[in-house]
Amino acid sequence: MLPWFLAVSWFMPLSSQNRSKVVIIGSGFSGICLGIKLKEAGLNDFLILEKAEDVGGTWRENHYPGAACDIPSALYSYSFEHNSEWKYKWSKQAQIFEYQKSIANKYSLYQHTRFGQNVISASFDDTLQLWTVTTVSQEVFTAQHLVSAVGQLHCPSTPHFPDDNTFTGASFHAANWDHSVSLKGKRAAVIGSAASALQFIPEIAKELTHLTVFQRSPNWVIPKLDRPYKPWEQWLSDKFSFITKLYRLKIWLTGEYLLLPAMRKNRLVRAHIRRINQKMMKASIADTSLRKKLTPDYPVGSKRILFSNNYYDAIARDNVYLDTSGIEKFTPDGILRKDGIEEPFDVIIYGTGFKTNPFLEAIDIKGLHGKSLREAWSNGAEAYLGVSTHGFPNMHMMYGPNTNLAHNSIIIMIEAQSRYIVDCITGMDDRKLATIEVKKDSEKSYNEELQNRLRKMAFYEIEHSWYMDGGKVTNNWAGGTVEYKRRMRHFPWADYQAVE
Ligand code: NAP
């Protein structure tokens, strides 16, 4: 039986199209996965609200030259949706985006999605025990369950520099690449030199007359063992999917047993990665002073280890200059460097990453008794298993606090979270529970354990990274994917309580 307030709410003046059991914000890998798992559980009463005009999340938004995945597609894809048509071992953005669209189509998720709905607020009504979600266009949606599936990397971060408003050339962030700006024969500056920049710098360096890369800190870069799949390999993968499953296992093992130990400060593994990095750098760059500039002074694993076969070759080009002095200020014609040299540029490209903290900053979320999520997380976001947080009943997060991986495919985490959320919703229905929240003590002790473990890891060996907020690591998970999957396997009812 539905409680009386849920039954009454059904007659409230709201378009029935805007009322559903579950509202999911975002249609990237997380939103698509949850939609599929809800349908498989027979729960068809859900809506996905998507700010853009198609599904895909980060793989729809990031179409800069050279955009590709830094995890091989055999693992960076749903375990239940095998694809034998990957063209490359490490797929390019366009094919990943196509994969997402074809899956959304296959599971009829487009019918569940309302496009052009940019969510700005969500509040929990204590009396009706419903979430009310409002979009930029002031459209209102209500649901028993609210799921955030917005990802961690969707708000581009464009830092300000003195006089940056005076620059008269073109400028854009890599996540909003302006393909109408031709780079052929131009002089460009790239600010930032991490995961995204590493992918587009080799592509644009070929076209430009001159490129200056403004590097604040170098990265540990190792080779990307990429190549196109041969037609017979695609055929084999199609006919015998277990072959791809074995390959998937190999990639997963590499992440768990080569990369994760580096994050756990394993000296041998770190030394091995440093050696690979230095060997690759030496093969591309003869100039020892340039090699020094490109060698990080922080331990392997404190930031994401990057994969590239052509980044160092690009930096070694005659038309590329690596600046490490920094930016003094912008000028109408270009940038004045901190070493006193003023360089003219036609284009300035920001490869400066995303606003990862505070989490969910773009949405004003109010939980029980009007509790603000922004205030609750003012000292850094935290959640129980990355999915639930006390005071925000029936709110579930995907790719939430402390669920990012620096060593393996995030899709593994997303699948575990989807199953957990579906278990919660179906289990509540079976138990005739309308509203539950995670217990304060369960969330507290979980986070104490998590932070104790994280403090022993490489992420705490540097002062700043996008993994951190308020002096603590808010983005990354502390263990391997097997442990996370195990902890997510059975919904822990004892750690949740009913909200009356
Ligand atoms: P990022 O890792 O946050 O890197 C931002 C870059 O901009 C860094 O080099 C940073 O320097 C620099 N920067 C930031 N603010 C600056 C400032 N005020 N002045 C000068 N330099 C500044 O961003 P990203 O490269 O876009 O990558 C973000 C994440 O996206 C990655 O870690 C990865 O998880 C994901 N990603 C994944 C793929 C994939 O293939 N799956 C591809 C691209 C990105 P510091 O290092 O000194 O902070």
Boltz pocket constraint, residues with backbone or C-beta under 6 A from the ligand:
constraints:
  - pocket:
      binder: B
      contacts: [[A, 68], [A, 69], [A, 70], [A, 71], [A, 153], [A, 159], [A, 160], [A, 191], [A, 192], [A, 193], [A, 194], [A, 195], [A, 196], [A, 197], [A, 214], [A, 215], [A, 216], [A, 217], [A, 218], [A, 304], [A, 351], [A, 352], [A, 353], [A, 354], [A, 405], [A, 464], [A, 466]]
      max_distance: 6.0
